């Protein structure tokens, strides 16, 4: 077991970190016995200057109190591609599309707004019968809701983030992808501001963030974050299972 290796210090895990509540509990027990090891989960969206600026804007209430957020990552996969197969296998990618693009959107919503008090979801198998390939979930907070759509069925790729406040809105096109975020638009009482960002290698940023050598303050997804996020994911999938029985 890599956790028991005396050489292990920082461990990066693929997402989703586990596929069941039992596995999650077992993992936490093992980690308690090996507290010198830090575990992170591979979410490459967070460690970007844009995301740091976004979180700062939300916390400083640049657009007032947040009342609504929407994140979408959708595309159409080619089931013939060998690297795609795990995404359509419930034993590897989980019960639904939320285990692949969806968990990245969950991760960002958690990073921005924390743990929701309730979760709702609906989904269907549009093209791929082996998984729920199109899902819409709602994370409810005290004063706002965050809507997440994840899909493997879209003829054209769609990925964006929209945050609406009482005094404005923030828009990020291409927020969720395997390439960097080029710009962020903030519309507030002060007018419209568009911030531009230089191209970066997301996975390089992710590694530097985990190793503590990054200039970006946005923290990588820790095991503690991943536990909460996995429970959100599991709740979504439980609701989907009930709908599809």
C-alpha positions as CSV (number, residue, x, y, z in Angstrom):
1,X,0.0,0.0,0.0
2,X,1.5,3.3,-1.1
3,X,0.1,5.0,2.1
4,X,2.3,2.7,4.2
5,X,5.5,3.5,2.2
6,X,8.0,5.5,4.2
7,X,8.9,7.4,1.1
8,X,5.4,8.7,0.4
9,X,4.7,12.3,1.3
10,X,2.3,13.8,-1.2
11,X,-0.1,11.6,-3.1
12,X,-2.1,12.7,-6.1
13,X,-5.2,10.6,-6.7
14,X,-7.4,10.5,-9.8
15,X,-11.0,11.6,-9.4
16,X,-13.5,10.3,-8.2
17,X,-11.3,9.3,-5.3
18,X,-13.6,6.4,-4.4
19,X,-17.0,5.1,-5.7
20,X,-18.8,4.3,-2.5
21,X,-19.4,5.5,1.1
22,X,-17.7,2.3,2.4
23,X,-14.6,3.0,0.4
24,X,-14.6,6.5,1.7
25,X,-14.7,5.5,5.3
26,X,-12.0,2.8,4.7
27,X,-9.8,5.5,3.1
28,X,-10.2,7.9,6.0
29,X,-9.3,5.1,8.5
30,X,-6.1,4.3,6.6
31,X,-5.2,8.0,6.4
32,X,-5.6,8.4,10.2
33,X,-2.9,5.9,10.6
34,X,-0.6,7.7,8.2
35,X,-1.0,11.3,9.0
36,X,2.4,12.3,7.7
37,X,1.1,11.7,4.1
38,X,-0.9,14.4,2.3
39,X,-3.5,13.3,-0.2
40,X,-4.7,15.5,-3.0
41,X,-7.2,14.8,-5.8
42,X,-6.6,15.7,-9.5
43,X,-8.7,18.8,-10.1
44,X,-6.8,21.0,-12.5
45,X,-9.3,23.9,-12.7
46,X,-8.6,25.4,-9.3
47,X,-4.9,26.4,-9.6
48,X,-5.3,29.3,-11.9
49,X,-5.0,33.0,-11.4
50,X,-8.5,33.4,-12.8
51,X,-9.9,31.2,-10.1
52,X,-8.0,33.0,-7.4
53,X,-9.4,36.3,-8.7
54,X,-12.9,34.8,-8.9
55,X,-12.9,33.6,-5.3
56,X,-11.6,37.0,-4.2
57,X,-14.4,38.8,-6.1
58,X,-17.0,36.5,-4.5
59,X,-15.6,37.0,-1.0
60,X,-15.4,40.8,-1.4
61,X,-18.9,40.9,-2.7
62,X,-17.9,42.7,-5.9
63,X,-21.3,41.8,-7.4
64,X,-23.2,41.9,-4.0
65,X,-24.7,38.8,-2.3
66,X,-24.5,35.7,-4.5
67,X,-28.0,34.4,-5.4
68,X,-27.3,32.0,-8.2
69,X,-24.5,30.1,-9.9
70,X,-24.5,27.8,-12.9
71,X,-21.6,25.6,-14.1
72,X,-21.7,23.5,-17.2
73,X,-19.2,21.0,-18.7
74,X,-20.7,19.1,-21.6
75,X,-19.4,17.5,-24.8
76,X,-19.9,14.4,-27.0
77,X,-17.6,11.5,-26.4
78,X,-16.5,9.0,-28.9
79,X,-17.2,5.6,-27.3
80,X,-14.7,3.9,-29.7
81,X,-11.8,5.7,-28.2
82,X,-9.9,3.5,-25.8
83,X,-9.2,6.3,-23.3
84,X,-12.9,6.9,-23.0
85,X,-14.0,3.4,-22.0
86,X,-13.6,4.0,-18.2
87,X,-16.0,6.9,-18.4
88,X,-18.7,4.5,-19.6
89,X,-17.9,1.8,-17.0
90,X,-19.8,2.3,-13.7
91,X,-17.3,0.2,-11.9
92,X,-14.6,2.8,-12.8
93,X,-16.2,6.1,-13.5
94,X,-19.2,5.7,-11.2
95,X,-22.9,5.6,-11.8
96,X,-23.1,8.8,-14.0
97,X,-21.3,11.5,-15.9
98,X,-21.0,13.3,-12.6
99,X,-17.9,11.1,-11.9
100,X,-16.0,12.7,-14.8
101,X,-16.7,16.3,-15.9
102,X,-19.4,16.8,-13.2
103,X,-17.0,16.3,-10.3
104,X,-14.8,19.1,-11.6
105,X,-17.8,21.5,-11.5
106,X,-18.7,20.2,-8.0
107,X,-15.1,20.9,-6.9
108,X,-15.2,24.5,-8.1
109,X,-18.7,25.2,-6.5
110,X,-17.4,23.7,-3.2
111,X,-14.2,25.8,-3.4
112,X,-16.3,29.0,-4.0
113,X,-19.3,28.4,-1.7
114,X,-18.5,25.5,0.6
115,X,-20.7,22.5,1.6
116,X,-24.4,22.7,0.5
117,X,-27.1,21.8,3.0
118,X,-29.1,19.8,0.4
119,X,-28.6,18.2,-3.0
120,X,-31.0,17.5,-5.8
121,X,-30.5,15.8,-9.2
122,X,-32.1,14.5,-12.3
123,X,-30.5,12.6,-15.2
124,X,-31.0,10.2,-18.1
125,X,-29.2,7.9,-20.5
126,X,-29.5,9.8,-23.8
127,X,-26.9,7.9,-25.9
128,X,-25.0,5.6,-23.7
129,X,-27.1,3.0,-21.9
130,X,-24.2,1.9,-19.7
131,X,-24.3,5.1,-17.7
132,X,-26.4,8.2,-17.0
133,X,-24.8,10.4,-19.5
134,X,-26.7,13.7,-19.0
135,X,-27.2,15.1,-15.5
136,X,-28.5,18.3,-13.9
137,X,-27.8,18.7,-10.2
138,X,-28.8,21.5,-7.7
139,X,-26.7,22.4,-4.7
140,X,-28.7,24.4,-2.2
141,X,-27.2,26.9,0.2
142,X,-28.7,29.2,2.8
143,X,-29.3,32.1,0.4
144,X,-28.4,30.7,-3.1
145,X,-28.6,27.7,-5.4
146,X,-25.9,26.4,-7.7
147,X,-26.9,24.4,-10.8
148,X,-24.6,21.9,-12.4
149,X,-25.0,20.3,-15.8
150,X,-22.7,17.6,-16.9
151,X,-23.1,15.8,-20.2
152,X,-21.4,13.4,-22.6
153,X,-24.1,13.8,-25.3
154,X,-23.7,17.4,-26.7
155,X,-23.1,17.8,-30.4
156,X,-21.0,20.9,-29.5
157,X,-18.9,21.3,-26.4
158,X,-20.3,23.7,-23.8
159,X,-18.5,24.8,-20.7
160,X,-19.0,27.9,-18.8
161,X,-19.6,29.4,-15.3
162,X,-22.1,32.1,-14.5
163,X,-22.5,33.7,-11.1
164,X,-25.3,36.2,-10.4
165,X,-25.3,38.6,-7.5
166,X,-27.7,41.2,-6.2
167,X,-25.5,43.9,-7.8
168,X,-24.0,42.2,-10.9
169,X,-22.7,39.1,-12.5
170,X,-19.6,37.2,-13.4
171,X,-19.2,35.2,-16.6
172,X,-16.4,32.8,-17.5
173,X,-16.6,31.1,-20.9
174,X,-14.4,28.0,-21.2
175,X,-14.2,27.8,-17.4
176,X,-14.1,24.0,-17.5
177,X,-11.8,22.4,-19.9
178,X,-8.3,20.9,-20.2
179,X,-6.8,24.2,-21.2
180,X,-6.4,27.5,-19.3
181,X,-9.1,30.1,-18.7
182,X,-8.4,33.0,-21.1
183,X,-10.7,35.7,-19.6
184,X,-13.3,36.6,-17.0
185,X,-16.0,39.2,-17.3
186,X,-17.3,41.0,-14.2
187,X,-20.4,43.2,-14.7
188,X,-21.1,45.4,-11.6
189,X,-22.2,48.9,-10.6
190,X,-18.7,50.0,-11.7
191,X,-19.4,48.9,-15.2
192,X,-18.0,46.0,-17.2
193,X,-14.5,44.7,-16.6
194,X,-12.9,41.9,-18.6
195,X,-9.7,40.4,-17.1
196,X,-7.4,38.6,-19.5
197,X,-5.0,35.8,-18.5
198,X,-1.8,34.4,-20.0
199,X,-1.7,30.8,-21.2
200,X,-0.5,28.3,-18.5
201,X,-0.1,24.6,-18.3
202,X,-2.9,23.5,-16.0
203,X,-1.3,20.2,-14.9
204,X,2.1,21.9,-14.2
205,X,0.2,24.5,-12.1
206,X,-1.5,21.6,-10.3
207,X,1.8,19.9,-9.4
208,X,3.3,23.2,-8.2
209,X,0.3,23.9,-6.1
210,X,0.5,20.5,-4.4
211,X,4.3,20.9,-3.8
212,X,3.7,24.3,-2.3
213,X,5.9,26.2,-4.9
214,X,3.1,27.9,-6.7
215,X,2.5,31.7,-6.6
216,X,-1.2,31.1,-6.9
217,X,-3.0,31.1,-3.6
218,X,-5.9,28.8,-4.6
219,X,-5.3,25.6,-2.7
220,X,-5.4,22.2,-4.4
221,X,-8.2,19.8,-3.6
222,X,-7.3,18.2,-0.3
223,X,-8.5,14.9,1.0
224,X,-10.8,16.8,3.4
225,X,-12.3,18.6,0.4
226,X,-12.6,15.4,-1.6
227,X,-14.5,13.6,1.2
228,X,-17.2,16.3,1.2
229,X,-17.3,16.4,-2.6
230,X,-17.5,12.6,-2.9
231,X,-20.4,12.6,-0.5
232,X,-22.1,15.2,-2.7
233,X,-21.4,13.1,-5.8
234,X,-22.7,9.9,-4.0
235,X,-25.9,11.7,-3.0
236,X,-26.4,12.8,-6.6
237,X,-25.9,9.3,-7.9
238,X,-28.2,7.8,-5.2
239,X,-31.0,10.2,-6.4
240,X,-30.3,9.1,-10.0
241,X,-30.5,5.4,-9.1
242,X,-33.9,5.9,-7.5
243,X,-35.1,7.7,-10.6
244,X,-33.9,5.0,-12.9
245,X,-35.1,1.9,-10.9
